[in-house]
Amino acid sequence: MNILLGSVLATLAMTIPAVIIVAMVGHTTLELGLSPSDQVMLVLTVLTSMLTFSGGRTNVLQGTVHLGLFLPYPLLIFIP
């Protein structure tokens, strides 16, 4: 788990500032570009992840909740 969280943190810490800098240098606007349903899924996923990883241990129920949140993502990709 530590390897996963460390690599995610490093990727986000380098990618997001790089994209912001490129947008500023290129004088373009930077938009997240999420539809309302994608925004709801993002907020639910972040809140669920915060609740899951704030505790010391996880269990099967928390993993099932994460899988339940993941299943709509592929559907939302193909539904306009």
Backbone torsions as a table, in degrees:
resi	resn	phi	psi	omega
1	MET	NA	-39.5	-179.4
2	ASN	-64.2	-36.6	178.9
3	ILE	-64.8	-42.5	179.2
4	LEU	-62.2	-51.3	-176.6
5	LEU	-66.5	-35.4	178.3
6	GLY	-65.6	-43.3	179.8
7	SER	-69.5	-36.6	177.2
8	VAL	-64.6	-43.8	179.8
9	LEU	-63.5	-42.9	179.5
10	ALA	-64.9	-41.3	179.9
11	THR	-63.9	-47.0	-179.9
12	LEU	-66.8	-38.3	-177.8
13	ALA	-68.5	-23.8	179.2
14	MET	-98.8	-37.3	-173.4
15	THR	-73.2	-49.2	-175.4
16	ILE	-62.5	-48.1	176.4
17	PRO	-62.3	-35.0	178.9
18	ALA	-64.6	-42.2	178.8
19	VAL	-65.8	-40.6	178.8
20	ILE	-64.0	-42.8	179.6
21	ILE	-64.5	-42.7	178.3
22	VAL	-62.6	-39.6	178.6
23	ALA	-66.6	-38.6	179.2
24	MET	-69.1	-41.5	-180.0
25	VAL	-67.6	-38.3	-179.9
26	GLY	-82.3	1.0	179.6
27	HIS	54.1	44.2	176.2
28	THR	-117.1	158.7	176.9
29	THR	-85.9	146.5	-179.0
30	LEU	-111.1	119.2	179.8
31	GLU	-120.5	142.4	177.8
32	LEU	-70.9	-37.5	173.2
33	GLY	70.5	38.2	178.5
34	LEU	-101.4	139.0	174.1
35	SER	-73.6	164.9	179.8
36	PRO	-57.6	-38.1	179.4
37	SER	-68.9	-35.8	176.5
38	ASP	-68.0	-35.5	177.9
39	GLN	-65.0	-41.4	178.0
40	VAL	-63.4	-43.9	179.7
41	MET	-63.8	-39.2	179.4
42	LEU	-63.8	-45.8	179.7
43	VAL	-64.1	-43.9	178.4
44	LEU	-62.2	-40.9	-179.8
45	THR	-66.8	-42.6	179.6
46	VAL	-65.2	-44.3	179.3
47	LEU	-63.8	-42.6	179.0
48	THR	-64.9	-40.4	178.3
49	SER	-65.3	-39.7	178.1
50	MET	-62.5	-43.6	179.4
51	LEU	-66.9	-37.9	-177.9
52	THR	-70.2	-47.6	-172.5
53	PHE	-87.2	-6.5	177.6
54	SER	-76.3	-27.4	176.7
55	GLY	-81.5	167.2	-178.2
56	GLY	-76.6	-33.1	-175.7
57	ARG	-130.0	155.1	175.6
58	THR	-115.0	166.1	178.4
59	ASN	-137.2	-178.6	-176.0
60	VAL	-64.5	-37.1	-179.4
61	LEU	-61.8	-43.1	179.2
62	GLN	-65.9	-37.8	175.8
63	GLY	-64.5	-38.3	178.0
64	THR	-65.4	-38.0	177.5
65	VAL	-63.9	-41.2	177.6
66	HIS	-64.1	-41.5	177.1
67	LEU	-64.6	-38.6	177.7
68	GLY	-63.7	-33.0	175.8
69	LEU	-76.8	-28.2	-178.5
70	PHE	-74.8	-34.4	-175.1
71	LEU	-58.2	-38.4	177.8
72	PRO	-68.9	-21.6	-177.7
73	TYR	-56.9	-51.3	178.7
74	PRO	-62.2	-32.2	177.2
75	LEU	-67.9	-38.9	-179.1
76	LEU	-70.4	-21.3	177.2
77	ILE	-67.4	-39.3	-174.4
78	PHE	-95.2	-11.8	178.3
79	ILE	-96.8	121.6	-177.5
80	PRO	-70.3	NA	NA
